[in-house]
Amino acid sequence: MLDSLEDLKKLALEKRDLKRNSHEELRVCIGSSCASLNSEEFLKNLKKEVSNNNLEKDVKSKV
């Protein structure tokens, strides 16, 4: 939770650094239609595989 402008600035810097250090971004829809097709499980497995292959600096997965 953000409690101050400083917290917001810190979060923005963290996001900016993460973006600079990542090369690929994989987005997964988790809306109701996608969720009915197990997209949340897919995202969980995707993150696991990214981690298992030490790709955290090269690939960012998000919703």
C-alpha positions as CSV (number, residue, x, y, z in Angstrom):
1,M,0.0,0.0,0.0
2,L,1.2,3.5,-0.8
3,D,1.2,5.8,2.1
4,S,3.0,8.8,0.7
5,L,4.4,10.5,-2.4
6,E,7.8,9.0,-1.5
7,D,6.3,5.5,-1.6
8,L,4.9,6.3,-5.0
9,K,8.2,7.6,-6.3
10,K,10.0,4.5,-4.9
11,L,7.6,2.2,-6.7
12,A,8.0,4.1,-9.9
13,L,11.7,3.8,-9.8
14,E,11.5,0.1,-9.0
15,K,9.1,-0.4,-12.0
16,R,11.4,1.6,-14.2
17,D,14.5,-0.4,-13.2
18,L,12.6,-3.7,-13.8
19,K,11.5,-2.5,-17.2
20,R,15.0,-1.6,-18.2
21,N,16.4,-4.9,-17.0
22,S,13.8,-7.0,-18.8
23,H,13.9,-7.8,-22.5
24,E,10.6,-9.5,-23.1
25,E,7.2,-9.0,-21.5
26,L,4.6,-11.8,-21.6
27,R,1.0,-10.8,-20.6
28,V,-1.7,-13.2,-19.7
29,C,-5.4,-12.3,-19.6
30,I,-7.2,-13.3,-16.4
31,G,-10.6,-11.9,-17.2
32,S,-13.7,-14.0,-16.6
33,S,-13.6,-15.6,-20.1
34,C,-9.9,-16.3,-20.0
35,A,-10.1,-17.5,-16.3
36,S,-12.7,-20.1,-17.4
37,L,-10.0,-21.5,-19.7
38,N,-7.5,-21.7,-16.7
39,S,-5.5,-18.7,-17.5
40,E,-4.5,-18.2,-13.9
41,E,-3.0,-21.7,-13.8
42,F,-1.2,-20.9,-17.1
43,L,0.2,-17.8,-15.6
44,K,1.4,-19.6,-12.5
45,N,3.1,-22.3,-14.6
46,L,4.6,-19.7,-16.9
47,K,6.2,-17.9,-13.9
48,K,7.4,-21.2,-12.6
49,E,9.1,-22.1,-15.9
50,V,10.6,-18.6,-16.2
51,S,12.1,-19.1,-12.7
52,N,13.2,-22.7,-13.4
53,N,15.1,-21.5,-16.4
54,N,16.7,-18.5,-14.7
55,L,15.0,-16.1,-17.1
56,E,13.7,-13.6,-14.5
57,K,16.1,-10.8,-15.9
58,D,15.1,-11.5,-19.5
59,V,11.4,-12.3,-19.3
60,K,8.7,-10.6,-17.3
61,S,5.3,-12.2,-17.0
62,K,2.2,-10.3,-15.8
63,V,-1.5,-9.9,-16.0
